[in-house]
């Protein structure tokens, strides 16, 4: 299981096509097509850092009913927020995670990121070990995740200015 994460900012045409798709396979083909174009101005790869980032920002594993109305909005929407576009939204049984955040949510996330300190993120990150014992929470692991989180913050801030929808995908 690789679980490599990817954020993609969608054009209006891509968003419409993705939302009009009638099957998981069709939506996956669309997402993979966007990813294959690899436009660094609208794609951000997060390696495996997306998972500990999600645990820290949301305080829960992605499998814990990702479609519920979360208590840690908007930060829990960075990875598993918005609309599930693949399977039942269960990363333990679905082959893929595909989640779509609308511009309003992207803007809310950016505002929340603006007030988050490194110390707050470290405290959240340290709690992730209690949620998922397999997540490494040492200093090197934290630095790895923080480097990617800094890129995620920059990506979201840039896309909030454009008003684009952001899709997150990860394979199992």
Secondary structure, DSSP 8 states (H G I E B T S, - for coil): ----EEEEE--HHHHHHHHH--SHHHHHHHHHHHHHH--TTTEEEEETHHHHHHHHHHSS-TTS-TTS--TTTTTTHHHH-SEE-STTS-TTTSSEEEEEE-HHHHHHHHHHHHH--HHHHHHHHHHHHHH-TTS--SHHHHHHHHHHHHHHHHHHHHHHHHT--EEEEEE-
